[in-house]
Amino acid sequence: MTGQSERTDLADGLSPGRLVQAMRAFSGALERHRGTLNRLNVYPVPDGDTGTNMALTLESVTKALEALDLDPAGADAMGAACRAIASGSLMGARGNSGVILCQILRGISGTFAPLSVVGAHDAAVALTEGSAAARAGVMRPVEGTMLTVAADAARAALEADGEAGGDLQEVFEAARQAAVSSLWRTPELLPVLAQAGVVDAGGAGLVLMYEAFLHVIGGRPMSEELPLPPEVSDRIAQGFGLERLEGPAGRTSSDASARREGARARPHGSAEGEGAGVADLRYEVMYFLEAPDEALGAFKSVWAGIGDSIVVVGGEGVWNCHIHTDDIGAAIEAALDVGRPREIRVTDLLDQVEEESWVRRAAELAPPVPSADEPAPVTSVVAVATGDGIRRIFYSLGVHHIVAGGQSMNPSTEQILEVVESVPGAEVVILPNNKNIVAVARQACEISQRPAFVVETAGIQEGLAALLEYDPGASAEENAAAMQAAAGRVRAGEVTRAVRGSDSDAGPIREGDWIGLSRSGIESVAATLSGAACGLLAKMLGDGDEIVTLIEGAGATAADTRRVSEWMRETWPGLALELHHGGQPLYPYLVSVE
């Protein structure tokens, strides 16, 4: 394909090269607006991950296109690009929104694939196919979501195709305008959006796809801001993101048991709306299923009886499956009955929603401002943590900036890197304080323009111990060595609640039991919080120990702490007990022994 023929393609339609550019522009836009899309996310669960899931899905698409090393002049350039888009979106789809977006892209790319250049009519048909494919992949479609936005955009594209006489730009412009109008109407169709005062997050992200096509077809700049109603933009600007976790009576995510019981008592698709019980289901289960296409009918029938927010997309023997359910075992067994599941991912939605609210609140708490006369340290410390009390303790021990995050809300490499590059010291030490964040922290160190080292702290307890060895005047390498040694001298544990029944070395576990965990595994099981804490300490303590530190989190009461303190005085009278209020979510007690 010569330069002249490429220009002719652009005048008349969408070439393979421009299709690749559109996917890159769409991916970049989702990444830029990821945070806002996450904050809009209240349906099907308010877990703040729609922007992340859509961005990761498109990231997989762009990686598949890059691996292709596409020759735009090749005989099958459009087909190759479309196959990469379909495969990349299927393999990279994350969460409910990502799987639906995958099906939209697969419908579009399936229409484009046989063509050498895409014209106006082709585009209108492709958008229609994408919308239909997405709706077909969802077992219980809910209006007021990205499905509605996609359908309205496709309808407008078909109308514009008939009126515009083959103008590709007018077709996509009509689609974008209809998508924005549809997005603004989503609260009228989905009460949970109206209650929260937002529009659908997935629909807002989908608008960026039409903008990306307009960008490469006519050179239209990508929007700096999402096209949101003014009142929604104002809510985002004012820090919206915490109050949405409450219902009309102020009910928060801690009312899990009552909500789950309500979900079980209410049939799906009841008078309260097709999606009424979605947010009451506890787990998100996703996996790839290798199974013959004809077996999917029986598989979907089983899933229809055990959950909601069901999306099954794919074909030719490979399927990306997504469900919200209270029965993890049944969700996986259904796959085993028809084929082979792989890359199984299970997310506790209640924990994710609860911790997401803590992360947002932590992000609003600014670090202390150093005095102008205070000299910059040689080494600054960046820590990952959640909980007002823990943040105060960390700042008092010399931490310069805290990145909000924890067990289920892991910060990205970019978030950590941004802080590493902004702190005052010439060198930096990072305390990830969670084993899931260590690898990301290492990546930030590798990319950083300044010397940076990771102290591999598996929890807040190790992080606190490490900070006792922090020397602002020493190099980052020296600090990291001393702090790692200090962290290694601490034995750490925590107490949390079991979300499902199981067996353990400490005995049988029922849903709702309190369990004490050390770095070696489950050490205690009890019906009460204080009983589990005392049982954990009994396993952790031994001769030669001197100090026990107990950090109270959400869920710990004064009565519980008093029982643990009294047990300590009676059983280990020679040990010193230090109590701190950490305020961390999910773990009422963090324990460390030195």
N, C-alpha and C positions, 0 to 999 in steps of 0.2 A: 504494500500500500504506500503510494508516494505521498509527499506532503500535500500536493494538490488534491488528491483523492480524499485525504483525511479532512481537508477543509470542506469539500463537497458533502462528505458524510455529515459534518456538523451542521451544514445549512439545511440538510434534508432530514436528519434523524440523529439517533444516538448510536455512536460507534462503540465497539468493544472497549477501546481505550477510555472513552468517556464514561462508560458504565463502571469501570474500575475506579475512575476518579470520583464518581458519585458515591461509591461505597466508602472510599477513604474520607470524603467530606462528611458523610453521614456518621461514620465512626468518630471522627474528630469532634463533631458537634455534640454527640452523645457524651463524650468524655468531658467536654467543657461544661455541659449542663447537668452532669451527673448528680451533683449535690442538690440542685433545685428539684430535679425529678425524684430523688430520694425523699426529700422533705414533703413532696406532694403525696407520697405513697400512703394511702389509708385502706386500699382495697386490693386483693382480698384480705390481707392482714397488714396492719400498720407497722411493718418491720423495716421501713426505710431502705429498701434494696432494689426498687424498680430501675432507677437510673444505673446502678451498678450492674444489674443483670442484663439490661439492654446494651450497655457499653461493652461488657465482656463478650456478649454474643457477636457484636459487630467486630470486635477485636479479633475474634476467631475467623471471621470472614476475611478481613484484610490480611491476616497471616496466611490463609489458604491462597489468596490471590498472589501474595508476594512469593510464596513457594512455587507457584505455577510458572513464574518468569514468562509472562504472557508476551507473545509477539502479536501486536495489533494487526499486522498484515497477514497473519496465518490464515489458512483456508477455514479452519474451525475455531477462530479466535473467540467469537461470541459464545459458541457452545462450551469451549473450555472455561471461559470466565464464569458462565452461568453454572456449570457443574461445580466449580470451586466455591461459588456463593452458596449453592444448595448444601454442599458437603460441610463447608465451614460453619454455616449457621446451625446445621443439625448437630454437629459434634460440639459446638461451643455454647449452645443454648443453655441459659441459666434461669431458673425460676419460672414462674408463671408467665411473666411478660416476655422473657427471652424466648420461651418455647413458642408463644404465639407469634412473635416477631419472626422467628425462624420460618414458620409456615407461610407468612406473608411473603418473605423473600423467596422461598421455594416456589410459590405460585407464580411470582413475577419472573424469576429466572427460567422456569419451565416454559413460559410463553416466549421469552426472548431467545432461548437457546438455538432454535433452528434458523434464526435470521442472521443476516450479515450486518444489517443496519436496522434499528428500531424506528418506526414512524409513529405518527400520532395515533392511528387506529390500533397499532400493536400495543402502544403504551396503555391506552384505555382498557383494552382487553386484559393486559397483564395485571393492572391494578385490580380489575374485577376478579381475575383468577386468584390473586393473592388474598383478597378479602374472603372469597368463598372457601379457599383452602384453610385459612385460619379458623373460620367459623366451623368448618367440618371437623377440625381437630379438637374442638372443645366440646365436651359431652353435655354441659349445661350452659349454653351461652348466656351471658348477662349483658343487658343493654346499659349504656352509660360507661362503657369501657373502650379500650382500643379497638375492639371488634366493631363497635358502632362507628368510630371515627374512620376506620378503614372502609367500611361499607358506604358511608356518606361520600367519602373522597372518590371512591370508584364510580359511584353513580354520577357524580358531577363530571368526572373525566369522560364517561361515555356520552353525556349530553354535549360536552364541549367538542368532542370528536365529530359529532354530527353537525355542529354549527360552525366550527372553525375551519373546515375544509382542509384538514391535514396539517394544522399547525401544532407541532409537538409542544412548544413552549406554552401555548394557550391551554392545552390539555392538562399539563402539570400545574399551571397556575390555577386552573379551576379546581383541581384536586386539592391543592394546598388551601385555597380559600374555604372550600367546603370542610376540610379537615379542621381548620381553626374554628369555624362556626359550630361544627359538631362538638369539638372539645369544650367550647364555652357552654354548650347545652348539657354536658354530661351530668351536672348536679341535678338537673331536672329529672333525669332518668334513674339515677342511683342515689337513694336517700343518704347513704353513708357519706357521700361526697358533699351533699348540701349541709349535712350536720357539721362536718368539719370545716366547711367554707373553702373547699378546694375543687379543682377539676381533676379528671383522671390522669394519673402520672404516665401510664403507658400510652394513652392518647397524645399527651403532650410530647412524648419522645418520638412518636410516629410522625408528627408534623415535620420533624427535622428531616425525615426521609424525602418528602416532597420538595423541601427546600434544597436538599443536596442535588436532586436532579435538575432543579431550576438553576442552581449554581453552575453546573457544568454545561448545560444547554445554552443558557443565555448570559452567563457571567454575573448573575445576580449574587451579591454578597450574602454570606450566611448571617443570620440574625445574631446580634450580640446578646439579646435577651429572648427568652421563650415568649411566644405570643399568648400571654395569660390575661384573663380579665383583670382590670385595674385593682379590684378589691382583693384578688388572690395574690397579685404581685405585692400589694401592701402587706398582706399577712406574712408572706415569705420574708420581706424586708424587715419586719418587726420581730423576726425570730421564731416564726411558727414552726412547730415540730414536737412540742411537748404536750400541749393541751389536747391534741388529737387522740392521745392514748386513752382519754376518758370518754365515757358515754354520757348521756344526758343527765344521769344522776351522779356524775363524778366517779363512776365505777372505773377502776384502773385494771391493768393487766394482772394484778395480784388476786383478782377474783376468779382465778382460773377454774377451780373446781365447780363453782356455781355455773359458770358459762359452759363448761363441758357437759355438765348434766343437762343444761337447757338444750344444748345441741342434740344430745341423744334423744331427748323427749320430742323434739320437733322434726318432722320429716323434711327431707330436702325438697325444695321447690314448693314450700307451703305458701299460705296467703301472705306471709311476710316478705315474699320475694324470692326469686330463684336462687339468689346468693345469700339468703338470710343467715345460714349457719356456717358459712365458709370460715369466718374468723374465729369460730369456736373450736375448730379442729386443731389438734396439738402439734402434729408433725408434718413437715414437707418431705416427701419421698420422691427422689428422682433416680432414674437409671436408664442405661441403654438396654434395649431388649432385642436380642437376636431371635427372631421367630418368623415363620411363614406368614405372609400377608393374610391368608385365609383364617388364621388362628386368632386374629385381633378382635373379632366379634365377641368370642367367648371371654377373652381377657377383659375387654371393656365392660362386659356385663358384670363380671366379678367386682371390678373397681367401682362401678356405679353404686354398688351396695355398701361400700365401706368408706366412702369419702366424697370429696367435692373438689372444686377447682381442678378438674381432671383435663389434662391436655395430652394427647398422644399423637405425635407427628413423625413422619418418616415414610418409609416404603422400601420395597425390594429387600426385605428381610432384616432391616435395621430400623429401630424405632426409638425415639426419645420420649420418655414417659414421665409425667409429672402428676402428683396427687397430693392433696391435703387430707390427712386421715388421723384417727386415733389408734389404728391397728397397723403397726409397722409390719408385723409378721405376715398378716394376710395380704398386704400390698406387695410383698416380695414373693410370697408363695404363689400368687396369681401368675407371676412371670415364669416361675419354675414349672407350672402346669403346661405352658405352651412353648417354652423355649429357654433361652439362657440369658439372665440379666447380668450386666457387668457395670463397673464404675458406679456402684450404688452409693447415693448420698442421702443422708437423713439429717434434717435440721429441726431442732426443737424451736418451733415458732414462738412459743410463749417466752422462753428465755431470750430469744433474739429480740422480740418486741420490748421486753422489759429492759434489757441491757442497752438497746438503742436509745431509750429515753434517758438513761443515765449518761450515755456518751454525749448526747446533745446538751444536757445540762452542764456537763463538765467542760464542754467546748466553749460555753459562755463565760466561764470563770477565768478572768485574765490573770496571768502570772504577776507577781509583785514587780513593781518598777524599781530598778536599781537607782541609787543616788548618783547624781552627776559626778560627785567626787569619788565614787567607788571605782577602783581600778578594775579593768577587765581581767578575768582570770586567764591563766594559760590554758586551762581545760575547763570547758563547760559540760554539764551533765543534762542529757535529755532522757526523760523517762516516759514510759507508757503506763497509764493508770486511770482508774475510774473510782469515784467516791470522794465527796467533799473533804472528809477527814483525812483520807490518805493523801490527797493533794496538799493539804496544809502541812502534814508531816514531811512530805517530800520537799516542799519548798523550804521548810525550816532547816532541813539537812543539806541545803545547798543546791538543789535541782534548779536549773534555770528555766526550763520549759517542760510542760507535761503534754504529751499527745494523748487525747482521749481514746481509750480502747480497752478491750478485755477479751474474755474467752470466746464470745461469739461475734463481737464487733471488732475485728482486727483492722488496724489502720493499714493503709497502703504504703508502698515504698515511697511514692511521691509525697505523701503527707509527712512521713518521718524526715525525708530528705529536705523538705522545705524548712522544717524547724531546725535541722542540723546546720543548714546554711545561714540561719538568721540569728543564732545565739551569739553572745559577745566573745566567747573564747576563741583563740586561734585553733584549738583542737577540741575534740568532742568525744565523750563517752556516752554510749546509749545503753539504757537499762530497759529491755523489752518487757520483763516481768510476766512473761507467758511463753511457753514453749512454742506456741503457734506463731509467735511474732518474731522469733529469733532469726529465721531465714530472711524475712523482709528487712529486718534491721541490718543484717549483713549486706544485703543488696544496697541499702542506702549508704553504707560505709564505702562500698566499692565505687559508687557513682560520685560521692561527695568530693568537692574541690579542696576540702581541708582534711587533715588527718583525723580519722574517726575510728573508734574501736567499740566492739560490742562486748558487754559483760553478760554472759548467758544466764540470766536470772529467769528461773522457771515460774516465779511467783512474786507477789508483793513482798513476802517475808524475806526472800533472798535479796530483793532490791533494797529493803531497809537496812539489812546487815551490810550490804556492799557500801552504802552511803556513809557508814561510820568510818570507812577508810578513805573517803574522798579527800584529796588534797588539791585545792584550786591552783596552787603554784607548781604542781608537778605536771609532767607531760601526760598526754592521753594514754600512751602505751604503759607508762609506770602506774598510772591510776587503774587502768584496766586489769593489770596483773594483781595489784593489791586488793582491788574490789572483788575480783573473781575468787581469790583465796578466801576472803571474808564470807562471800556468799556460800562457798562450799562447806563452811564450818557450821552452817545452820541446817537443822532438820525441820522441814516445813510440812504443814498439813492444813486441811480446811474441812469445814462441815457444810454440807448442802443437803438438799432434799431429793430423794429418788423420784424420778418421773415415770418409772415403770418397774414392775416386779422382775426379780432376777435371783440368781444364786451367787454366793460369794464365799470366800474363805472365812469371812466373819459370820456367816450364817445366811439364811434366806432373807431376801429383801422384798417387801411389798411396796406397791406404789404409795407414796406419801411418807414412807419411813425417812428418818434422818440418818445420814451415813457420814462417817468420818473417814477422810482420805489422807493418806500420806503419799509421798512420791513413789512408794512401792505398791500402792493399790488401796483397796477398801480394808480398813482396820476395825471399824465398829459399825453396828447397825442398832438403832434404837427407835422407840416410838416417840421420844421427846428430843428436843434440840440439846438440852443440857446433858441428857444421857449419852447421846452420840459424841458430844464434845469430851465428856469425862472418859468415855471408852477409848477415844482416839488418844488422849493424853496418856492413859494407862499403857498403851502399846508403844508410845513414842519415848516416854521418860525412862531414864536409867541412872545408874551410879555415875557420878561425875558431872551431871548436869547442874547448871547454876541458875539460869534465867529462862522463864517461860513468858513469851509475849502473846497476848490475846488481843486481836483486833476485831472489834464489833462491827458487823455490817447490817444491812437491811434485814429485818426479821428477828434480830436478837433483842430480847427484852431485859429490863433490869433484873427481873426475877431469874431468868436463865443465867445471866452472868453471875448473880449472887450464888446460885447453886454450884456453878463451876468453881468459883473462888473458894467456897466453903469446902468443896471436895479436895481442892488443892491443899488447903491449910491442914486438913485432917490426914491426907494421904502422903503428902510431900512437904512437911513443915519446914524443911531447910531450904526450899527453893524460893527464889524471888519471883513474884508474879507482876508483870507490867500490863496494864490495861490501856487500850487506845480506842477511840471511836474513829473507824475508817469510813463508814457509810457505804461500803462497796455493795453492789447488787449481787444476787444469787448465792452468796456465801455469807451466812450470818456470823461465822467465825473463821478467821484466819489464825493459824497457830504457828509459832516458831519456837524452837528449843535450842539453847546454846549451852 
